[in-house]
Amino acid sequence: MAVFLQVDELTKSVGDRMLFENVTFGVNEGDKIGIVAKNGTGKTTLLNILAGTDAPDSGSVIYRGDLKVCYLSQLPVFKKGATIIEACLEDGGTVADTVAKYEAALASGDTDAINEAVHQMDALNAWDYEDRVKQMLTQLDLGDVNNTVDHLSGGQRKRVAIARALMQNPELIILDEPTNHLDVEVIEWLENYLKRQRVTLLMVTHDRYFLDRVCNRIIELDDKSAFFYDGNYDYYLRRRAERIEAMNVELARVKNTLRKEQEWMSRQPQARAGKAKFRIDQFYDLKERSKNRHREDNVKLETQAGYIGSKIFEAEGITKRFGDKIILDDFTYTFGRYEKLGIVGANGVGKSTFIKLLQGLIPPDSGEWNVGETVRFGYYSQEGISFDENKKVIDAVTEIAEDIEQNGVHIAPMQFLQKFLFSVPDQQKYIYTLSGGERCRLQLATVLMRQPNFLILDEPTNDLDIVTLGILEEYLSEFKGCVIVISHDRYFLDNVVDHLFVMEGNGVIKDFPGTYSEYSVWRNEQQRQTQIEMKPAETEKKTAQRHTERREKLSFKERKEFEALEVEIEQLNNEKAELDRLFNSGETIDDVAAKSLRYTEISELLDEKEMRWLELSEKA
């Protein structure tokens, strides 16, 4: 098996903090590796070093000489003013450059440029590549390829970046949080695509189903070191638990031995003057090893919900539109006590608008919300809280409350922040220096410190590490209040919510009584049944309609082909008519076998060319 990448003795620190030290591993052809770690341990830094956008303090990164590598960062960058198709074809090689020139020529309408581009497309046989690019963009719901990337949302930009990366046909793809800002259906498409493709992957993601279903190796960064597991995420969890248990057993043994050696070392110097020097050295070695205990520094979510009455909220005839776009259409619902609801749907259907309507942040066009008097909302927004960037962490929290009640006990903001992994030195950091994960933890702290009894969480899983996600899931499952969660994290939804609102667009909301995985199975079965029951004519109609939507008009090459087909079909019909006349004339026919064979060939060619002519005529 070919070695694609070798990492030797890699060390990296930031200021006086060591991220990882002497990390060594290899990436072989066919590996699909997930990197997991807590926030702040250097996952993204490691990927940046491997991609060449950052440098290690020491160590080496060696790629196979001719290896084609693609790096998909968390925040993709495109040329200003580039269209979707242009951005997707960036850095794709000679064929991609040729397709880009052809698309530009078509947009310009310059006949000479079009003819030259068509000649180059023919020379490189690039027509299939263009079709595959547009097909992938359609699958990623990016149909308008001439829209500029400058006006796209974060999720749309991520989808363009994914298409760009995959169309480069790299041998090794490095992915940094590829599922962030994507809706669930696109995540499932990407998951299935990467499972099928024989591509080597090295990625960081907090999506645990994605890790479990795609990866065959896990690398864990912990305590400045790397640990390796040959299996998926579920296998990693089991083996990690075994590793920690073994470490704790070894630690207990070391401490027991250390106590005995401590007694020996505590005797008067003359009592041990004749003892071997190696025993003294061994004592200090044991003392050092006893410090290397496994630390599970986790967020400690112990805040209780405030009392919530039996009346939560009732929605009566809520309607909301933005121009022609319908968010809610006569929506009526009564929310129950301790209910835990998940909201899913494609980007742009109005999930965030829904919860802002509920809280009165956006007024409805008609209808009303009746919210219970005891309800106290705690809102975690994906936009984040607008902190003063020049304030310190402790000052920002103290500004909200100088005294925090937790389980009937009053504690200071400094103590409260320590439960969210902000050490005393960390609390003195300025907010503008915080990482994405640290900002999420700070926002979570400010939401929970008010003791809400109705939590509304809009994409809470972005930028949180897997360990913190697990703690948050456990907290929400035991939370004595109401919860609404908008999330693309299927694992998170399965562990937290009781039922789902599936927002399908145009104001349509379906209430599904179950987890996301149960909904996914039900949806797939519904789609399968629909396909079975669909008549062939309807199937052809829908296929033709999708094809027409994807390409609204004939390309230059297709227009040329369409014109040539008309001539060829006429010639073949004339030749067939002549053979019909000859066979029906009663004349003696020379080479009758050859002419019969030719008659059969003409019939088959006519069927083929007429079918192709019909396909193109629907687009003409």
NUPADO-798184 format. One line per 8 residues: for each residue x, y, z of C-alpha. Coordinates in Angstrom, 1 decimal, m for minus. Each point is the difference from the previous one (the first is absolute). Layout:
N
X:Y:Z ~ ...
***
This chain:
620
0.0:0.0:0.0 ~ 1.4:3.4:m1.1 ~ 1.0:2.5:2.7 ~ m1.5:3.4:m0.9 ~ 1.2:2.0:2.9 ~ 2.6:m0.5:2.8 ~ 0.0:2.3:3.1 ~ 3.1:m0.3:2.3
0.6:1.5:3.5 ~ m2.4:2.9:m0.6 ~ 0.0:2.6:2.8 ~ m2.0:3.3:0.2 ~ m0.5:2.5:2.7 ~ m1.9:3.3:0.2 ~ 1.6:2.5:2.3 ~ 0.8:m2.0:3.2
m2.6:m2.6:m0.7 ~ 1.0:m3.3:m1.5 ~ m2.6:m1.4:m2.4 ~ 1.6:m3.3:m1.0 ~ 3.5:m1.4:0.3 ~ 2.0:m2.6:m2.1 ~ m3.1:m1.2:m1.9 ~ 0.7:m2.7:m2.5
m2.4:m1.8:m2.4 ~ m0.4:m1.0:m3.6 ~ m2.9:0.3:m2.5 ~ m0.4:m3.0:m2.4 ~ m1.9:m0.2:m3.2 ~ m3.7:m0.8:0.8 ~ 0.1:1.4:3.6 ~ m2.9:2.0:1.1
1.2:1.6:3.2 ~ m1.9:2.1:2.5 ~ 1.8:2.2:2.5 ~ m1.7:0.6:3.3 ~ 0.9:2.1:3.0 ~ m1.2:2.6:2.4 ~ m0.1:3.6:m1.2 ~ 3.3:1.8:0.4
2.2:m3.2:m0.4 ~ 1.1:0.9:m3.6 ~ m2.2:m1.9:m2.4 ~ m0.3:2.8:m2.6 ~ 3.7:1.0:0.7 ~ 1.0:m3.5:m0.9 ~ m2.0:0.1:m3.3 ~ 1.5:3.4:m0.8
3.5:m1.4:0.4 ~ m0.8:m3.0:m2.2 ~ m1.5:2.3:m2.6 ~ 3.1:2.3:0.1 ~ m1.8:3.1:1.3 ~ 1.7:m0.2:3.4 ~ 3.5:m1.2:1.1 ~ 0.9:m2.3:2.9
2.5:0.8:2.6 ~ 1.8:m3.2:m0.9 ~ m0.6:m3.2:m1.9 ~ m0.7:m0.8:m3.6 ~ m3.0:m0.5:m2.4 ~ 0.9:m2.0:m3.1 ~ m2.4:m0.7:m2.8 ~ 0.4:m2.5:m2.9
1.6:2.0:m2.8 ~ m2.8:0.0:m2.5 ~ m2.9:m0.1:2.4 ~ m3.0:2.2:m0.8 ~ m1.3:1.6:3.2 ~ m3.0:2.3:0.7 ~ m0.7:1.9:3.2 ~ m3.5:1.1:0.9
0.3:2.6:2.8 ~ m2.8:1.0:2.4 ~ m0.4:3.4:m1.7 ~ 0.6:m0.5:m3.8 ~ 1.3:2.9:m2.0 ~ m1.0:0.8:m3.6 ~ 1.0:2.6:m2.5 ~ m2.0:3.2:0.4
m2.9:0.2:m2.6 ~ 0.4:m3.7:m1.1 ~ m3.1:m1.9:m1.0 ~ m0.8:m3.3:1.5 ~ 1.2:m1.9:m3.1 ~ 3.2:2.1:m0.1 ~ 0.7:m0.6:3.7 ~ m0.7:m3.8:m0.5
2.5:m0.2:m2.8 ~ 2.9:1.8:1.8 ~ 3.2:m2.0:0.3 ~ m1.5:m3.0:m1.9 ~ 2.7:m0.4:m2.5 ~ 0.1:0.4:m3.8 ~ m3.4:m1.5:m0.7 ~ m1.7:2.1:2.6
1.7:3.1:m1.4 ~ m1.3:m0.9:m3.4 ~ m3.6:m0.4:1.3 ~ 0.3:3.4:1.8 ~ 1.1:1.7:m3.2 ~ m2.9:m1.6:m1.9 ~ m2.5:1.2:2.6 ~ 1.5:3.5:m0.1
m0.2:0.0:m3.8 ~ m3.7:m1.0:0.1 ~ m0.7:2.8:2.5 ~ 1.8:2.5:m2.2 ~ m1.9:m0.9:m3.2 ~ 3.2:0.4:m2.0 ~ m0.3:m2.4:m3.0 ~ 3.7:m0.2:m0.6
0.7:m0.7:3.7 ~ m2.7:m2.6:0.0 ~ 1.3:m1.8:m3.1 ~ 3.6:0.0:1.5 ~ m1.3:m1.3:3.3 ~ m2.1:m2.8:m1.7 ~ 3.1:m1.0:m1.9 ~ 2.0:m0.3:3.3
m2.9:m1.9:1.7 ~ 0.0:m2.5:m2.9 ~ 3.7:m0.4:0.1 ~ 0.1:m0.8:3.7 ~ m3.4:m1.9:0.0 ~ m1.1:2.4:2.8 ~ m3.7:m0.2:m0.6 ~ m0.5:m2.9:2.5
1.9:2.0:2.6 ~ m2.3:3.0:m0.4 ~ m3.0:m2.2:0.3 ~ 1.3:m1.6:3.2 ~ 0.8:3.4:1.6 ~ m3.6:1.2:m0.7 ~ m1.5:m3.3:1.2 ~ 1.9:0.3:3.3
m1.1:3.6:0.5 ~ m3.6:m1.1:m0.6 ~ 0.4:m2.8:2.6 ~ 1.3:2.7:2.4 ~ m3.0:2.2:m0.8 ~ 2.1:2.6:m1.8 ~ m2.0:0.2:m3.2 ~ 0.7:3.6:m1.1
3.6:m0.5:m0.9 ~ 0.3:3.6:m1.2 ~ m0.8:1.5:3.4 ~ 3.0:1.6:1.7 ~ 1.5:m1.5:3.1 ~ 0.2:3.5:1.6 ~ m3.8:m0.1:0.6 ~ m0.2:m3.6:1.4
m0.7:m1.0:3.5 ~ 2.6:m1.8:2.2 ~ m1.6:m3.4:m0.8 ~ m0.2:0.6:m3.7 ~ 3.7:1.1:0.0 ~ 0.9:m3.2:1.8 ~ m1.9:m2.0:m2.7 ~ 1.9:1.7:m2.8
3.3:m0.7:1.8 ~ m0.9:m3.7:0.3 ~ m0.9:m0.2:m3.7 ~ 3.3:1.7:m0.8 ~ 2.0:m2.4:2.1 ~ m1.7:m3.1:m1.3 ~ 0.2:1.0:m3.7 ~ 3.8:0.3:0.3
0.1:m3.8:0.4 ~ 2.6:0.1:2.7 ~ 1.7:m3.1:1.4 ~ 0.0:1.4:3.5 ~ m2.6:2.5:1.4 ~ 0.6:1.9:3.2 ~ m3.3:1.2:1.5 ~ m0.5:2.4:2.9
m3.6:m0.2:1.4 ~ m1.6:m0.8:m3.4 ~ m3.5:m0.4:1.4 ~ m0.2:3.5:1.7 ~ m2.7:2.2:m1.4 ~ m1.4:m2.8:m2.2 ~ m3.6:m1.2:0.2 ~ m0.5:m3.7:0.9
m0.9:m1.2:m3.5 ~ 3.2:1.4:m1.4 ~ 2.0:m1.5:2.9 ~ m1.5:m3.4:m0.9 ~ 0.8:0.4:m3.7 ~ 3.6:0.9:0.8 ~ 0.2:m2.9:2.5 ~ m1.2:m2.5:m2.6
2.2:1.5:m2.7 ~ 3.2:m0.3:2.1 ~ m0.9:m3.6:1.1 ~ m0.3:m1.1:m3.7 ~ 3.1:1.8:m1.4 ~ 3.4:m1.6:0.2 ~ 1.6:3.2:1.3 ~ 2.3:0.4:3.0
m1.3:2.4:2.7 ~ 1.4:1.8:3.0 ~ m2.6:2.1:1.8 ~ m1.2:1.8:3.1 ~ m3.7:m0.1:0.7 ~ m2.3:m0.1:3.1 ~ m2.7:m1.9:m2.0 ~ 0.1:m3.4:1.8
m2.2:m1.8:m2.5 ~ 2.3:1.3:m2.8 ~ 3.1:m1.3:1.9 ~ m1.6:m3.3:0.6 ~ m1.2:m0.6:m3.5 ~ 2.8:1.4:m2.0 ~ 3.3:m0.5:1.9 ~ 2.0:m3.2:0.4
2.7:1.6:2.3 ~ m0.2:2.5:2.9 ~ 2.8:2.1:1.3 ~ m0.6:1.6:3.4 ~ 2.0:3.0:1.2 ~ 0.2:0.0:3.8 ~ 2.5:1.2:2.5 ~ 2.4:1.3:m2.7
0.2:m3.5:m1.5 ~ m1.7:m2.0:m2.8 ~ m1.8:m3.3:0.5 ~ m1.0:m2.3:m2.9 ~ m3.0:m2.3:m0.5 ~ m0.6:m2.2:m3.0 ~ m3.7:0.1:m0.3 ~ m3.0:2.4:m0.2
m1.2:2.4:2.7 ~ m2.0:m2.6:1.9 ~ 3.1:m2.2:0.2 ~ 2.1:3.0:1.1 ~ m2.4:0.7:2.9 ~ 0.3:m3.6:1.3 ~ 3.8:m0.1:m0.3 ~ 0.4:3.5:1.5
m1.9:m1.1:3.1 ~ 2.3:m3.1:0.3 ~ 3.1:2.3:m0.4 ~ m1.2:2.4:2.7 ~ m0.8:m2.9:2.4 ~ 3.5:m1.5:m0.6 ~ 1.6:3.4:0.6 ~ m1.9:0.4:3.3
1.1:m3.5:1.1 ~ 3.6:0.8:m0.8 ~ m0.3:3.4:1.8 ~ m1.3:m1.8:3.1 ~ 2.9:m2.4:m0.1 ~ 2.5:2.9:m0.4 ~ m1.5:1.9:2.9 ~ 0.1:m3.1:2.3
3.7:m0.5:m0.8 ~ 0.6:3.7:0.4 ~ m1.3:m0.1:3.6 ~ 2.4:m2.7:1.0 ~ 2.9:1.8:m1.7 ~ m1.0:3.2:1.7 ~ 0.4:m1.6:3.4 ~ 3.5:m1.2:m1.0
0.9:3.4:m1.3 ~ m1.3:1.7:3.2 ~ 2.5:m1.9:2.2 ~ 3.1:1.8:1.3 ~ 2.6:0.3:m2.8 ~ 2.5:m2.1:1.9 ~ m2.5:m2.9:0.1 ~ 0.0:m0.2:m3.8
3.5:1.1:m0.7 ~ 1.1:m3.4:m1.1 ~ m3.1:m0.6:m2.2 ~ 0.3:m0.2:m3.8 ~ m0.2:3.3:m1.8 ~ m2.4:m1.5:m2.6 ~ m2.7:m0.3:2.8 ~ 0.2:3.7:0.6
m0.3:0.6:m3.7 ~ m2.9:m2.4:m0.2 ~ m1.9:1.9:2.7 ~ 0.2:3.3:m2.0 ~ m1.1:m1.9:m3.1 ~ m3.1:m1.4:1.9 ~ m0.8:3.5:1.3 ~ 0.0:1.4:m3.5
m2.1:m2.9:m1.4 ~ m2.6:0.5:2.8 ~ m0.6:3.5:m1.4 ~ m1.0:m1.4:m3.4 ~ m3.5:m0.9:1.0 ~ m2.7:m0.1:m2.6 ~ m2.0:3.2:0.3 ~ m3.6:0.1:m1.0
m0.6:3.8:0.0 ~ m3.6:0.1:m1.0 ~ m2.6:2.8:0.0 ~ m2.0:m0.5:3.2 ~ m3.7:0.9:m0.8 ~ m1.7:m0.1:3.4 ~ m2.3:3.0:m0.4 ~ m3.7:m0.9:0.8
m2.9:1.3:m2.0 ~ m2.3:2.5:1.7 ~ m3.6:m1.0:0.8 ~ m2.2:m0.3:m3.1 ~ m3.8:m0.1:0.1 ~ m2.4:m2.2:m1.9 ~ m0.7:2.6:m2.7 ~ 3.0:0.4:m2.3
m1.0:1.6:m3.2 ~ m2.8:m0.3:m2.6 ~ 0.3:1.1:m3.6 ~ m3.2:1.1:m1.7 ~ m0.2:0.5:m3.7 ~ 3.6:1.3:m0.4 ~ 0.9:1.2:m3.5 ~ 3.2:1.5:m1.1
1.3:0.9:m3.5 ~ 3.0:1.9:m1.4 ~ m1.3:1.1:m3.4 ~ m0.9:m3.2:m1.9 ~ 1.8:m2.2:2.5 ~ m2.4:m1.7:2.5 ~ 1.5:m0.9:3.4 ~ m3.1:m0.9:1.9
m3.5:m0.4:m1.4 ~ m2.9:0.0:2.6 ~ 2.2:m1.9:2.5 ~ m1.8:m1.2:3.1 ~ 1.6:m2.1:2.8 ~ m0.1:m0.4:3.8 ~ 3.4:m0.7:1.7 ~ 0.0:m2.5:2.9
1.8:0.1:3.3 ~ 3.5:m1.5:m0.1 ~ m0.3:m0.5:m3.8 ~ 3.3:m0.3:m1.9 ~ m0.4:0.9:m3.7 ~ 2.5:m0.2:m2.9 ~ m0.4:2.2:m3.1 ~ 1.6:m1.2:m3.3
m0.3:1.1:m3.6 ~ 2.1:1.3:m2.9 ~ 1.9:3.3:0.4 ~ m2.2:3.0:m0.7 ~ m3.4:m1.6:0.9 ~ m0.3:2.3:3.1 ~ 1.1:m2.1:3.0 ~ 1.8:2.9:1.7
m2.9:2.4:m0.9 ~ m2.5:m2.5:1.7 ~ 1.8:0.2:3.4 ~ 0.4:3.8:m0.3 ~ m3.8:0.3:m0.6 ~ m0.6:m2.1:3.1 ~ 2.1:2.3:2.2 ~ m1.6:3.2:m1.4
3.3:1.0:m1.7 ~ m1.9:0.1:m3.4 ~ m3.7:0.9:m0.2 ~ m2.3:m2.3:m1.9 ~ m2.1:1.2:m2.9 ~ m3.1:m1.4:1.7 ~ m0.9:m2.3:2.9 ~ 1.3:0.1:3.5
2.2:m1.8:2.5 ~ m1.3:m0.6:3.5 ~ 3.0:m0.5:2.3 ~ m0.4:m1.2:3.6 ~ 0.8:2.5:2.8 ~ 2.7:m2.3:1.6 ~ 1.9:m0.6:m3.3 ~ 3.5:1.4:0.1
1.9:m0.5:m3.4 ~ 3.6:m0.7:m0.3 ~ 1.1:0.6:m3.6 ~ 3.2:m1.4:m1.5 ~ 0.3:1.6:m3.4 ~ 2.2:m1.2:m2.8 ~ 1.0:3.7:m0.6 ~ 1.3:0.0:3.6
m0.3:2.7:2.6 ~ 1.3:3.4:m0.9 ~ 2.8:0.2:2.6 ~ 2.3:3.1:0.2 ~ 3.1:m1.5:m1.6 ~ 2.3:2.2:2.1 ~ m1.4:m1.2:3.3 ~ 1.5:m2.9:2.0
m2.0:m3.2:0.5 ~ m0.6:0.6:3.7 ~ m1.1:3.6:m0.5 ~ m2.5:m1.0:m2.7 ~ m1.6:m2.5:2.4 ~ 0.1:2.2:3.0 ~ m1.7:2.7:m2.0 ~ m3.0:m2.4:m0.4
m0.1:m1.1:3.6 ~ 2.3:0.4:3.0 ~ m1.7:m2.8:1.9 ~ m1.2:m3.3:m1.5 ~ m2.4:m2.4:1.7 ~ 0.7:m3.7:m0.7 ~ m2.0:m2.7:1.7 ~ m0.9:2.3:2.8
3.6:1.1:0.5 ~ 1.3:3.5:m0.9 ~ 3.4:m0.1:m1.8 ~ 2.2:2.7:m1.5 ~ 0.4:0.3:m3.8 ~ 3.7:m1.1:0.3 ~ m1.2:m3.4:1.5 ~ m2.8:m0.3:m2.5
2.4:0.5:m3.0 ~ 2.3:m2.8:1.3 ~ m2.8:m2.4:m0.5 ~ 0.1:0.9:m3.7 ~ 3.8:m0.7:m0.2 ~ 1.0:3.6:0.4 ~ 3.0:m0.1:2.4 ~ 0.9:3.1:2.0
2.6:1.0:m2.6 ~ m2.4:m0.7:m2.9 ~ m2.5:2.3:1.6 ~ 2.4:2.9:m0.4 ~ 0.2:m0.6:m3.8 ~ m1.5:2.7:m2.2 ~ m3.1:m1.3:m2.0 ~ 1.6:0.7:m3.4
2.7:m2.5:0.8 ~ m2.4:m2.9:0.6 ~ m0.3:m3.0:m2.4 ~ m3.4:m0.9:m1.5 ~ m0.5:m2.8:2.6 ~ 0.9:2.3:2.9 ~ m2.5:2.6:m1.3 ~ m2.7:m2.7:m0.1
0.7:m1.1:3.6 ~ m0.1:3.7:1.1 ~ m3.4:0.5:m1.7 ~ m1.3:m3.3:1.5 ~ 1.1:1.2:3.5 ~ m1.8:3.4:m0.4 ~ m3.2:m1.8:m1.2 ~ m0.1:m2.5:2.9
1.1:2.4:2.8 ~ m3.5:1.6:m0.2 ~ m1.7:m3.4:0.9 ~ m2.4:m0.1:m2.9 ~ m2.8:m2.6:m0.1 ~ m0.5:0.1:m3.8 ~ 3.2:m0.5:m2.0 ~ 0.1:1.0:m3.6
3.2:m1.2:m1.7 ~ 0.8:1.0:m3.6 ~ 2.8:m2.1:m1.4 ~ 1.7:m0.6:3.4 ~ 2.4:m2.7:m1.3 ~ 2.1:2.3:m2.3 ~ 3.5:0.4:1.4 ~ m0.7:m2.1:3.1
2.3:m3.0:0.5 ~ m1.4:m3.5:0.3 ~ 0.6:m0.3:3.7 ~ m1.9:3.3:0.7 ~ m2.8:m1.2:m2.3 ~ m0.4:m3.2:2.0 ~ m0.2:2.0:3.3 ~ m2.6:2.4:m1.6
m2.1:m2.9:m1.3 ~ 0.0:m1.6:3.5 ~ m1.0:3.4:1.6 ~ m2.8:0.5:m2.5 ~ m1.4:m3.5:0.4 ~ m0.4:0.6:3.7 ~ m1.0:3.7:m0.3 ~ m3.2:0.7:2.0
m1.4:2.4:m2.5 ~ m0.8:0.4:m3.7 ~ 2.5:m0.2:m2.8 ~ m0.1:1.0:m3.7 ~ 3.1:m1.0:m2.0 ~ 0.9:0.9:m3.6 ~ 2.9:m2.1:m1.0 ~ 1.6:m1.9:m3.0
1.7:m2.4:2.5 ~ m2.0:m3.2:m0.4 ~ 1.6:m1.7:3.0 ~ m0.8:3.0:2.2 ~ m3.6:0.1:m1.1 ~ m0.4:m3.8:0.6 ~ 1.2:0.4:3.6 ~ m1.9:3.2:1.0
m3.4:0.4:m1.7 ~ m3.4:m1.9:0.3 ~ m1.4:1.1:m3.4 ~ 0.8:2.1:m3.1 ~ m1.4:2.9:m1.9 ~ 1.0:m0.7:m3.6 ~ m0.2:3.4:m1.8 ~ m0.4:m0.8:m3.7
m0.3:3.6:m1.3 ~ m3.0:2.1:m1.2 ~ m1.3:m0.1:3.6 ~ m0.4:m3.8:0.2 ~ 1.0:m1.5:3.3 ~ m0.4:m3.7:0.8 ~ 0.1:m1.2:3.6 ~ 1.8:m3.4:0.1
m0.3:m2.0:3.3 ~ 3.5:m1.3:0.4 ~ 3.8:0.5:m0.4 ~ 1.8:1.2:m3.0 ~ 1.3:m3.5:m0.9 ~ m3.6:m1.3:0.2 ~ m1.1:2.8:m2.3 ~ 2.8:m0.7:m2.4
m1.1:m3.7:m0.3 ~ m3.6:1.1:m0.5 ~ 0.9:2.6:m2.6 ~ 2.1:m2.4:m2.0 ~ m2.7:m2.6:0.0 ~ m2.6:2.6:m1.1 ~ 2.3:1.0:m2.9 ~ 0.5:m3.7:m1.0
m3.7:m0.7:0.0 ~ m0.6:3.1:m2.1 ~ 2.5:m1.1:m2.6 ~ m1.5:m3.5:m0.1 ~ m3.5:1.4:m0.5 ~ 0.9:2.6:m2.5 ~ m1.0:m0.8:m3.6 ~ 2.8:m0.2:m2.6
m1.4:2.9:m1.9 ~ 0.0:2.1:3.2 ~ 3.6:m1.1:0.7 ~ 1.1:1.1:m3.5 ~ m1.8:3.3:0.4 ~ 1.6:0.8:3.4 ~ 3.4:m1.1:m1.3 ~ m0.4:2.3:m3.0
m1.2:2.8:2.2 ~ 3.0:m0.3:2.3 ~ 2.3:m0.1:m3.0 ~ m1.7:3.1:m1.4 ~ 0.3:1.8:3.3 ~ 3.7:m0.8:0.2 ~ 0.8:1.1:m3.5 ~ m2.7:2.5:m1.3
1.4:0.3:m3.5 ~ 2.2:m1.9:m2.5 ~ 3.7:0.4:0.3 ~ 2.0:1.0:m3.1 ~ 1.1:m3.6:m0.6 ~ m3.6:m1.3:0.5 ~ m1.4:2.5:m2.4 ~ 2.6:m1.1:m2.6
m1.0:m3.7:0.7 ~ m3.7:0.8:m0.3 ~ 0.5:1.6:m3.4 ~ 2.1:m2.9:m1.2 ~ m2.5:m2.6:1.2 ~ m2.7:1.6:m2.2 ~ 2.1:m0.5:m3.0 ~ 1.1:m3.5:0.9
m3.6:m1.1:0.8 ~ m1.1:1.3:m3.4 ~ 2.8:m1.9:m1.8 ~ m0.7:m3.2:1.9 ~ m3.8:0.2:m0.8 ~ 0.8:0.6:m3.7 ~ 2.4:m3.1:0.0 ~ m2.6:m2.1:1.8
m2.8:1.1:m2.5 ~ 2.2:m1.0:m2.9 ~ 0.7:m3.4:1.5 ~ m3.8:m0.4:0.6 ~ m0.7:0.8:m3.6 ~ 2.7:m2.5:m1.2 ~ m1.2:m2.8:2.2 ~ m3.7:0.5:m1.1
0.9:0.4:m3.8 ~ 0.4:m3.7:m0.7 ~ 3.3:0.7:m1.8 ~ 3.0:m2.3:0.4 ~ 2.2:1.4:2.8 ~ 3.7:m0.4:0.1 ~ 1.5:m0.5:3.4 ~ m3.4:m0.4:1.6
1.6:m1.1:3.3 ~ 2.1:3.1:0.3 ~ m2.9:2.3:m0.9 ~ m2.2:m1.8:2.6 ~ 2.7:0.5:2.6 ~ 0.3:3.7:m1.0 ~ m3.8:0.3:0.3 ~ 0.2:m1.3:3.6
2.8:2.4:0.8 ~ m1.9:3.0:m1.3 ~ m3.0:m0.9:2.1 ~ 2.1:m0.2:3.1 ~ 1.8:3.2:m0.8 ~ m3.3:1.8:m0.6 ~ m1.4:m1.1:3.4 ~ 3.2:1.2:1.7
0.3:3.3:m1.8 ~ m3.8:0.8:0.2 ~ 0.1:m0.6:3.8 ~ 3.0:2.3:0.4 ~ m1.8:2.6:m2.3 ~ m3.0:m0.2:2.4 ~ 2.2:0.6:3.0 ~ 1.6:3.0:m1.5
m3.3:1.4:m1.4 ~ m1.4:0.3:3.5 ~ 2.9:2.4:0.8 ~ m0.1:1.9:m3.3
***
